[in-house]
Amino acid sequence: MSSVRHFASSVPDKVDFDTDVNLQKARTWDEGLKSNFATTSMKELFGGKKVVVFGLPGAFTGVCSAQHVPSYVKRADELKSKGVDKIVCVAVNDPYCMKGWAKSLNAEDKIEFYGDFDGRFNKMLGLDMDLSSGLLGHRSKRYSMLVDDGKINVLNVEEVPSNFKVSDADTILKSLD
């Protein structure tokens, strides 16, 4: 598979498995207590797996809720039939917000949601941005990527966060052909 990159040449070619950056899987507060507020390492998330990740500015926001997540819910079975082990949505939100959002979109059985609560995941990948002018603070760019055992094989980054032209499920699906 050839590497495809749209608008983000500064992103590394591989996810660092040795980093101390972790994500928090979407959960309720009680689930957090039971797991001792466990986090998910990069190696645990990506090691030995083919993962489609899509990042977006935030839960419960316009394009994210109306188009981005629904595109992956709609195409989840097709992506998995092409060898994708998991589909992951990441946003700079806490895991409790992500749990409520996933539930509100009826997406929990198709997509794994993770909170990048401090934005370090997106910053590590060079996919962070300052949306303070829109009262959102530091957030994630809108993107999609295909990660195979940590190697970023496909990366599609929207030029502006309100765009939805290259980070959709159909674009990632085409890269798997």
MDAnalysis code that builds the backbone (N, CA, C; Angstrom):
import MDAnalysis as mda
import numpy as np

u = mda.Universe.empty(531, n_residues=177, atom_resindex=np.repeat(np.arange(177), 3), trajectory=True)
u.add_TopologyAttr("name", ["N", "CA", "C"] * 177)
u.add_TopologyAttr("resid", np.arange(1, 178))
u.add_TopologyAttr("resname", ["MET", "SER", "SER", "VAL", "ARG", "HIS", "PHE", "ALA", "SER", "SER", "VAL", "PRO", "ASP", "LYS", "VAL", "ASP", "PHE", "ASP", "THR", "ASP", "VAL", "ASN", "LEU", "GLN", "LYS", "ALA", "ARG", "THR", "TRP", "ASP", "GLU", "GLY", "LEU", "LYS", "SER", "ASN", "PHE", "ALA", "THR", "THR", "SER", "MET", "LYS", "GLU", "LEU", "PHE", "GLY", "GLY", "LYS", "LYS", "VAL", "VAL", "VAL", "PHE", "GLY", "LEU", "PRO", "GLY", "ALA", "PHE", "THR", "GLY", "VAL", "CYS", "SER", "ALA", "GLN", "HIS", "VAL", "PRO", "SER", "TYR", "VAL", "LYS", "ARG", "ALA", "ASP", "GLU", "LEU", "LYS", "SER", "LYS", "GLY", "VAL", "ASP", "LYS", "ILE", "VAL", "CYS", "VAL", "ALA", "VAL", "ASN", "ASP", "PRO", "TYR", "CYS", "MET", "LYS", "GLY", "TRP", "ALA", "LYS", "SER", "LEU", "ASN", "ALA", "GLU", "ASP", "LYS", "ILE", "GLU", "PHE", "TYR", "GLY", "ASP", "PHE", "ASP", "GLY", "ARG", "PHE", "ASN", "LYS", "MET", "LEU", "GLY", "LEU", "ASP", "MET", "ASP", "LEU", "SER", "SER", "GLY", "LEU", "LEU", "GLY", "HIS", "ARG", "SER", "LYS", "ARG", "TYR", "SER", "MET", "LEU", "VAL", "ASP", "ASP", "GLY", "LYS", "ILE", "ASN", "VAL", "LEU", "ASN", "VAL", "GLU", "GLU", "VAL", "PRO", "SER", "ASN", "PHE", "LYS", "VAL", "SER", "ASP", "ALA", "ASP", "THR", "ILE", "LEU", "LYS", "SER", "LEU", "ASP"])
u.atoms.positions = np.array([
    [0.849, -1.164, 0.000],
    [0.000, 0.000, 0.000],
    [0.897, 1.231, 0.000],
    [0.628, 2.161, -0.868],
    [1.423, 3.376, -0.918],
    [0.925, 4.364, 0.121],
    [1.846, 5.198, 0.560],
    [1.497, 6.201, 1.550],
    [0.825, 7.385, 0.872],
    [-0.296, 7.817, 1.410],
    [-1.036, 8.952, 0.879],
    [-1.096, 10.005, 1.971],
    [-0.754, 11.245, 1.624],
    [-0.811, 12.322, 2.605],
    [-1.413, 13.552, 1.968],
    [-2.414, 14.101, 2.623],
    [-3.031, 15.345, 2.185],
    [-2.800, 16.413, 3.254],
    [-2.081, 17.479, 2.933],
    [-1.982, 18.682, 3.761],
    [-1.264, 18.518, 5.092],
    [-0.445, 17.517, 5.309],
    [0.204, 17.383, 6.617],
    [1.548, 16.682, 6.523],
    [2.485, 17.271, 5.832],
    [3.788, 16.634, 5.675],
    [4.587, 16.611, 6.971],
    [4.217, 17.409, 7.977],
    [4.964, 17.461, 9.233],
    [4.606, 16.327, 10.197],
    [3.620, 15.533, 9.868],
    [3.195, 14.426, 10.724],
    [4.204, 13.288, 10.593],
    [4.581, 12.670, 11.723],
    [5.533, 11.553, 11.632],
    [4.965, 10.382, 10.836],
    [5.841, 9.489, 10.397],
    [5.420, 8.310, 9.634],
    [4.927, 7.174, 10.526],
    [5.218, 7.283, 11.819],
    [4.898, 6.193, 12.734],
    [4.455, 6.774, 14.073],
    [3.523, 6.076, 14.718],
    [3.103, 6.426, 16.070],
    [4.170, 5.904, 17.030],
    [4.620, 6.739, 17.937],
    [5.654, 6.381, 18.900],
    [5.074, 5.474, 19.985],
    [5.499, 4.212, 20.015],
    [5.023, 3.271, 21.023],
    [5.668, 3.512, 22.387],
    [6.787, 4.227, 22.421],
    [7.513, 4.437, 23.674],
    [7.143, 5.739, 24.379],
    [6.196, 6.459, 23.851],
    [5.781, 7.721, 24.451],
    [4.985, 7.492, 25.735],
    [4.911, 8.534, 26.555],
    [4.054, 8.457, 27.738],
    [2.667, 9.034, 27.456],
    [2.384, 9.322, 26.184],
    [1.068, 9.817, 25.776],
    [0.092, 8.645, 25.761],
    [-1.058, 8.845, 26.393],
    [-2.106, 7.835, 26.459],
    [-3.449, 8.465, 26.144],
    [-4.386, 7.644, 25.738],
    [-5.761, 8.091, 25.517],
    [-6.662, 7.440, 26.563],
    [-7.829, 8.006, 26.733],
    [-8.795, 7.443, 27.665],
    [-10.018, 6.982, 26.899],
    [-10.283, 5.676, 26.974],
    [-11.442, 5.122, 26.291],
    [-12.724, 5.702, 26.881],
    [-13.689, 5.993, 26.022],
    [-14.965, 6.541, 26.459],
    [-15.576, 5.650, 27.533],
    [-16.065, 6.297, 28.598],
    [-16.616, 5.528, 29.717],
    [-17.432, 6.447, 30.617],
    [-18.209, 5.815, 31.460],
    [-18.920, 6.566, 32.496],
    [-17.959, 6.803, 33.661],
    [-18.345, 7.675, 34.572],
    [-17.516, 7.918, 35.753],
    [-17.352, 6.630, 36.564],
    [-18.436, 5.879, 36.728],
    [-18.366, 4.625, 37.485],
    [-17.430, 3.621, 36.825],
    [-17.454, 3.555, 35.495],
    [-16.522, 2.668, 34.781],
    [-15.083, 3.135, 34.999],
    [-14.884, 4.428, 35.065],
    [-13.560, 4.966, 35.352],
    [-13.078, 4.560, 36.731],
    [-13.948, 4.661, 37.710],
    [-13.602, 4.240, 39.077],
    [-13.220, 2.765, 39.113],
    [-14.034, 1.930, 38.469],
    [-13.785, 0.480, 38.474],
    [-12.451, 0.128, 37.818],
    [-12.060, 0.888, 36.798],
    [-10.805, 0.597, 36.091],
    [-9.623, 1.367, 36.668],
    [-9.857, 2.063, 37.804],
    [-8.826, 2.907, 38.391],
    [-8.355, 3.968, 37.389],
    [-9.304, 4.437, 36.586],
    [-9.070, 5.478, 35.574],
    [-7.953, 5.085, 34.599],
    [-8.037, 3.853, 34.136],
    [-7.046, 3.301, 33.208],
    [-6.971, 4.126, 31.924],
    [-5.780, 4.148, 31.367],
    [-5.568, 4.795, 30.079],
    [-5.099, 3.739, 29.073],
    [-5.096, 4.118, 27.815],
    [-4.694, 3.200, 26.745],
    [-3.416, 3.726, 26.108],
    [-2.386, 2.897, 26.110],
    [-1.099, 3.291, 25.519],
    [-1.163, 3.194, 23.998],
    [-0.211, 3.827, 23.358],
    [-0.134, 3.780, 21.893],
    [0.124, 2.353, 21.417],
    [0.979, 1.630, 22.127],
    [1.260, 0.244, 21.740],
    [0.015, -0.621, 21.873],
    [-0.748, -0.420, 22.947],
    [-1.977, -1.188, 23.151],
    [-3.006, -0.880, 22.059],
    [-3.095, 0.375, 21.673],
    [-4.089, 0.786, 20.686],
    [-3.704, 0.358, 19.270],
    [-2.410, 0.505, 18.920],
    [-1.993, 0.312, 17.529],
    [-1.110, -0.909, 17.269],
    [-0.496, -1.467, 18.296],
    [0.447, -2.564, 18.099],
    [-0.187, -3.800, 17.492],
    [0.335, -4.227, 16.328],
    [-0.152, -5.433, 15.671],
    [-1.550, -5.334, 15.092],
    [-2.055, -4.119, 14.948],
    [-3.426, -3.930, 14.456],
    [-3.459, -2.945, 13.296],
    [-4.473, -3.103, 12.467],
    [-4.782, -2.131, 11.424],
    [-5.945, -1.293, 11.950],
    [-5.685, 0.001, 12.147],
    [-6.654, 0.875, 12.802],
    [-6.934, 2.092, 11.934],
    [-8.201, 2.380, 11.742],
    [-8.607, 3.644, 11.131],
    [-8.901, 4.598, 12.275],
    [-8.228, 5.736, 12.258],
    [-8.440, 6.761, 13.273],
    [-8.982, 7.997, 12.582],
    [-10.007, 8.579, 13.162],
    [-10.411, 9.891, 12.686],
    [-10.487, 10.827, 13.871],
    [-9.890, 11.988, 13.669],
    [-9.846, 12.999, 14.716],
    [-10.693, 14.179, 14.297],
    [-11.218, 14.853, 15.299],
    [-12.104, 15.979, 15.014],
    [-12.042, 16.980, 16.148],
    [-12.484, 18.215, 15.883],
    [-12.357, 19.271, 16.887],
    [-13.079, 19.015, 18.200],
    [-14.257, 18.406, 18.192],
    [-14.897, 18.191, 19.473],
    [-16.237, 17.492, 19.407],
    [-16.530, 16.805, 20.492],
    [-17.815, 16.131, 20.639],
    [-18.950, 17.140, 20.640],
    [-20.077, 16.705, 20.134],
    [-21.315, 17.493, 20.133],
    [-21.207, 18.772, 19.298],
    [-20.271, 18.824, 18.359],
    [-20.160, 19.997, 17.484],
    [-20.744, 19.662, 16.121],
    [-21.014, 20.681, 15.324],
    [-21.767, 20.579, 14.079],
    [-21.349, 19.505, 13.098],
    [-20.277, 19.734, 12.353],
    [-19.841, 18.794, 11.317],
    [-19.468, 17.449, 11.935],
    [-18.896, 17.490, 13.125],
    [-18.473, 16.259, 13.803],
    [-19.654, 15.319, 14.047],
    [-20.748, 15.890, 14.547],
    [-21.937, 15.089, 14.881],
    [-22.802, 14.769, 13.672],
    [-22.924, 15.726, 12.763],
    [-23.846, 15.556, 11.635],
    [-23.242, 14.777, 10.470],
    [-21.907, 14.820, 10.308],
    [-21.312, 14.188, 9.140],
    [-20.160, 13.233, 9.449],
    [-19.201, 13.678, 10.266],
    [-17.969, 12.912, 10.418],
    [-18.230, 11.537, 11.044],
    [-18.772, 11.517, 12.261],
    [-19.047, 10.229, 12.907],
    [-20.030, 9.395, 12.088],
    [-21.148, 9.970, 11.614],
    [-22.078, 9.150, 10.824],
    [-21.457, 8.498, 9.588],
    [-20.467, 9.151, 8.971],
    [-19.841, 8.535, 7.792],
    [-19.137, 7.237, 8.168],
    [-18.543, 7.191, 9.365],
    [-17.846, 5.978, 9.805],
    [-18.814, 4.922, 10.335],
    [-19.884, 5.339, 10.956],
    [-20.906, 4.371, 11.384],
    [-21.458, 3.661, 10.154],
    [-21.759, 4.434, 9.120],
    [-22.340, 3.891, 7.889],
    [-21.400, 2.912, 7.186],
    [-20.111, 3.158, 7.221],
    [-19.130, 2.347, 6.481],
    [-18.328, 1.382, 7.357],
    [-18.669, 1.277, 8.631],
    [-17.891, 0.457, 9.569],
    [-17.752, -0.989, 9.108],
    [-18.828, -1.608, 8.703],
    [-18.762, -3.012, 8.289],
    [-17.896, -3.190, 7.047],
    [-17.980, -2.255, 6.113],
    [-17.145, -2.326, 4.904],
    [-15.668, -2.174, 5.259],
    [-15.352, -1.235, 6.154],
    [-13.962, -1.046, 6.566],
    [-13.428, -2.311, 7.226],
    [-14.224, -2.909, 8.088],
    [-13.776, -4.117, 8.778],
    [-13.651, -5.298, 7.820],
    [-14.483, -5.330, 6.786],
    [-14.376, -6.408, 5.795],
    [-13.098, -6.286, 4.964],
    [-12.479, -5.114, 4.980],
    [-11.222, -4.881, 4.243],
    [-10.005, -5.054, 5.145],
    [-10.205, -5.644, 6.335],
    [-9.084, -5.954, 7.210],
    [-8.811, -4.957, 8.319],
    [-9.661, -3.967, 8.476],
    [-9.494, -3.006, 9.568],
    [-9.936, -3.673, 10.864],
    [-9.057, -3.654, 11.863],
    [-9.363, -4.275, 13.150],
    [-10.273, -3.410, 14.010],
    [-10.066, -2.096, 13.941],
    [-10.911, -1.205, 14.732],
    [-10.959, 0.177, 14.115],
    [-12.036, 0.869, 14.416],
    [-12.250, 2.242, 13.974],
    [-12.308, 3.078, 15.237],
    [-11.476, 4.117, 15.283],
    [-11.305, 4.916, 16.489],
    [-11.580, 6.380, 16.199],
    [-12.411, 6.982, 17.018],
    [-12.674, 8.418, 16.975],
    [-11.954, 9.059, 18.152],
    [-11.163, 10.109, 17.877],
    [-10.419, 10.813, 18.918],
    [-10.782, 12.291, 18.886],
    [-11.070, 12.844, 20.053],
    [-11.319, 14.283, 20.176],
    [-10.723, 14.775, 21.480],
    [-10.402, 16.057, 21.522],
    [-9.882, 16.665, 22.735],
    [-11.071, 16.946, 23.658],
    [-11.485, 15.884, 24.307],
    [-12.577, 15.910, 25.281],
    [-12.253, 14.875, 26.347],
    [-12.973, 14.916, 27.451],
    [-12.784, 13.895, 28.474],
    [-13.531, 12.624, 28.063],
    [-13.188, 11.486, 28.659],
    [-13.814, 10.223, 28.255],
    [-15.299, 10.132, 28.592],
    [-15.761, 10.929, 29.532],
    [-17.168, 10.904, 29.937],
    [-18.019, 11.624, 28.901],
    [-17.513, 12.726, 28.411],
    [-18.173, 13.450, 27.320],
    [-18.220, 12.558, 26.079],
    [-17.113, 11.881, 25.784],
    [-17.041, 11.011, 24.609],
    [-18.047, 9.856, 24.735],
    [-18.223, 9.338, 25.936],
    [-19.191, 8.250, 26.162],
    [-20.610, 8.738, 25.881],
    [-20.952, 9.897, 26.409],
    [-22.283, 10.453, 26.183],
    [-22.534, 10.761, 24.724],
    [-21.506, 11.268, 24.053],
    [-21.635, 11.607, 22.635],
    [-21.821, 10.345, 21.803],
    [-20.988, 9.326, 22.046],
    [-21.105, 8.060, 21.307],
    [-22.497, 7.470, 21.475],
    [-22.990, 7.511, 22.697],
    [-24.327, 6.979, 22.976],
    [-25.395, 7.784, 22.236],
    [-25.262, 9.106, 22.237],
    [-26.263, 9.953, 21.575],
    [-26.306, 9.732, 20.067],
    [-25.186, 9.275, 19.498],
    [-25.100, 9.019, 18.055],
    [-25.360, 7.552, 17.698],
    [-25.657, 6.724, 18.697],
    [-25.850, 5.282, 18.481],
    [-24.666, 4.673, 17.729],
    [-23.464, 5.047, 18.150],
    [-22.258, 4.627, 17.435],
    [-21.372, 3.688, 18.249],
    [-21.757, 3.380, 19.470],
    [-20.892, 2.609, 20.363],
    [-20.562, 1.207, 19.871],
    [-21.447, 0.606, 19.098],
    [-21.190, -0.764, 18.633],
    [-20.361, -0.800, 17.341],
    [-20.071, 0.333, 16.741],
    [-19.328, 0.387, 15.473],
    [-17.953, 1.032, 15.621],
    [-17.833, 1.982, 16.542],
    [-16.636, 2.812, 16.661],
    [-16.199, 2.854, 18.114],
    [-14.888, 2.843, 18.353],
    [-14.352, 3.068, 19.686],
    [-14.054, 4.563, 19.815],
    [-14.523, 5.176, 20.875],
    [-14.312, 6.593, 21.119],
    [-13.272, 6.768, 22.219],
    [-12.338, 7.698, 21.990],
    [-11.289, 7.986, 22.963],
    [-11.182, 9.481, 23.196],
    [-10.988, 9.831, 24.449],
    [-10.746, 11.218, 24.804],
    [-9.252, 11.490, 24.857],
    [-8.840, 12.515, 24.138],
    [-7.468, 13.027, 24.208],
    [-7.559, 14.226, 25.155],
    [-7.808, 13.937, 26.435],
    [-8.242, 14.942, 27.402],
    [-7.310, 16.150, 27.491],
    [-6.026, 15.968, 27.288],
    [-5.086, 17.082, 27.376],
    [-4.512, 17.480, 26.016],
    [-4.974, 16.845, 24.953],
    [-4.532, 17.186, 23.597],
    [-3.152, 16.687, 23.230],
    [-2.523, 15.903, 24.088],
    [-1.142, 15.464, 23.828],
    [-1.028, 14.492, 22.650],
    [-2.040, 13.677, 22.429],
    [-2.000, 12.742, 21.300],
    [-1.929, 13.516, 19.985],
    [-2.846, 14.447, 19.818],
    [-2.871, 15.222, 18.577],
    [-1.641, 16.111, 18.441],
    [-1.145, 16.631, 19.542],
    [0.077, 17.448, 19.515],
    [1.272, 16.588, 19.103],
    [1.367, 15.370, 19.646],
    [2.457, 14.450, 19.310],
    [2.502, 14.187, 17.803],
    [1.328, 14.137, 17.186],
    [1.244, 13.858, 15.752],
    [1.285, 15.123, 14.888],
    [1.348, 16.282, 15.518],
    [1.337, 17.523, 14.751],
    [-0.031, 17.835, 14.170],
    [-1.071, 17.315, 14.787],
    [-2.435, 17.494, 14.294],
    [-3.287, 18.340, 15.239],
    [-2.630, 19.131, 16.066],
    [-3.338, 20.011, 16.983],
    [-3.498, 21.391, 16.357],
    [-4.457, 22.135, 16.875],
    [-4.650, 23.499, 16.398],
    [-5.328, 24.329, 17.486],
    [-5.134, 25.628, 17.395],
    [-5.727, 26.537, 18.360],
    [-7.016, 27.098, 17.784],
    [-8.119, 26.733, 18.385],
    [-9.428, 27.232, 17.961],
    [-10.017, 28.181, 19.011],
    [-9.133, 28.903, 19.703],
    [-9.589, 29.847, 20.727],
    [-10.489, 30.924, 20.143],
    [-10.250, 31.294, 18.898],
    [-11.093, 32.323, 18.275],
    [-12.547, 31.859, 18.166],
    [-12.760, 30.549, 18.146],
    [-14.116, 29.983, 18.122],
    [-14.565, 29.507, 19.498],
    [-13.822, 29.930, 20.542],
    [-14.111, 29.598, 21.939],
    [-13.960, 28.116, 22.263],
    [-13.128, 27.414, 21.494],
    [-12.911, 25.996, 21.735],
    [-11.549, 25.691, 22.358],
    [-10.626, 26.646, 22.343],
    [-9.291, 26.401, 22.886],
    [-8.478, 25.513, 21.960],
    [-7.517, 24.795, 22.542],
    [-6.660, 23.912, 21.746],
    [-7.414, 22.623, 21.455],
    [-7.462, 22.270, 20.197],
    [-8.233, 21.118, 19.728],
    [-7.446, 20.334, 18.688],
    [-8.131, 19.412, 18.058],
    [-7.577, 18.582, 16.992],
    [-8.009, 19.128, 15.637],
    [-7.122, 18.984, 14.674],
    [-7.530, 19.207, 13.290],
    [-8.515, 18.097, 12.928],
    [-9.256, 18.297, 11.862],
    [-10.146, 17.249, 11.352],
    [-9.315, 16.397, 10.391],
    [-9.226, 15.097, 10.670],
    [-8.379, 14.218, 9.861],
    [-8.884, 12.783, 9.916],
    [-8.315, 11.978, 9.045],
    [-8.471, 10.528, 9.120],
    [-7.121, 9.926, 8.769],
    [-6.854, 8.760, 9.332],
    [-5.604, 8.072, 9.003],
    [-5.768, 6.574, 9.155],
    [-4.958, 5.872, 8.402],
    [-4.883, 4.418, 8.488],
    [-3.532, 4.087, 9.092],
    [-3.576, 3.409, 10.236],
    [-2.363, 3.062, 10.972],
    [-2.253, 1.543, 11.016],
    [-1.146, 1.018, 10.517],
    [-0.923, -0.427, 10.486],
    [0.279, -0.749, 11.373],
    [0.035, -1.359, 12.519],
    [1.069, -1.683, 13.504],
    [1.913, -0.443, 13.831],
    [1.256, 0.677, 13.961],
    [1.927, 1.926, 14.318],
    [2.376, 2.771, 13.146],
    [2.495, 2.181, 11.960],
    [2.927, 2.937, 10.775],
    [1.726, 3.666, 10.175],
    [1.881, 4.955, 9.981],
    [0.809, 5.761, 9.401],
    [0.908, 5.643, 7.876],
    [0.037, 4.831, 7.296],
    [0.070, 4.572, 5.852],
    [-0.732, 5.579, 5.049],
    [-1.792, 6.091, 5.632],
    [-2.655, 7.059, 4.949],
    [-2.979, 8.161, 5.943],
    [-2.907, 9.397, 5.483],
    [-3.279, 10.529, 6.322],
    [-3.999, 11.553, 5.467],
    [-5.181, 11.927, 5.895],
    [-5.999, 12.920, 5.195],
    [-6.381, 14.000, 6.198],
    [-5.925, 15.217, 5.966],
    [-6.182, 16.316, 6.894],
    [-6.931, 17.417, 6.156],
    [-8.017, 17.853, 6.742],
    [-8.791, 18.948, 6.154],
    [-8.010, 20.254, 6.275],
    [-8.138, 21.124, 5.267],
    [-7.430, 22.401, 5.295],
    [-7.946, 23.306, 6.403],
    [-9.225, 23.281, 6.668],
    [-9.827, 24.026, 7.782],
    [-10.803, 23.087, 8.487],
    [-11.008, 23.273, 9.795],
    [-11.808, 22.306, 10.553],
    [-13.270, 22.214, 10.145],
    [-13.792, 23.221, 9.485],
    [-15.195, 23.149, 9.056],
    [-15.360, 22.368, 7.750],
    [-14.253, 22.080, 7.053],
    [-14.317, 21.286, 5.822],
    [-14.562, 19.818, 6.150],
    [-15.168, 19.138, 5.203],
    [-15.365, 17.697, 5.312],
    [-15.243, 17.119, 3.909],
    [-14.011, 17.150, 3.372],
    [-13.760, 16.740, 1.995],
    [-12.868, 15.509, 1.883],
    [-11.905, 15.326, 2.801],
    [-10.943, 14.231, 2.669],
    [-10.843, 13.328, 3.895],
    [-11.546, 13.666, 4.973],
    [-11.414, 12.895, 6.211],
    [-12.577, 11.931, 6.451],
    [-13.417, 11.757, 5.469],
    [-14.596, 10.901, 5.585],
    [-14.257, 9.417, 5.408],
    [-15.188, 8.575, 5.759],
    [-14.996, 7.127, 5.665],
    [-14.830, 6.659, 4.225],
    [-15.533, 7.270, 3.275],
    [-15.417, 6.853, 1.876],
    [-14.002, 7.027, 1.354],
    [-13.335, 8.119, 1.749],
    [-11.963, 8.377, 1.293],
    [-11.017, 7.318, 1.847],
    [-11.143, 6.995, 3.118],
    [-10.288, 5.943, 3.717],
    [-10.590, 4.603, 3.070],
    [-11.861, 4.325, 2.824],
    [-12.257, 3.069, 2.206],
    [-11.604, 2.904, 0.834],
    [-11.569, 3.958, 0.047],
    [-10.919, 3.913, -1.275],
    [-9.445, 3.592, -1.167],
    [-8.792, 4.046, -0.096],
    [-7.352, 3.792, 0.062],
    [-7.070, 2.334, 0.383],
    [-8.089, 1.576, 0.766],
    [-7.915, 0.166, 1.083],
    [-8.064, -0.742, -0.145],
    [-8.478, -0.167, -1.267],
    [-8.651, -0.963, -2.503],
    [-7.333, -1.257, -3.166],
])
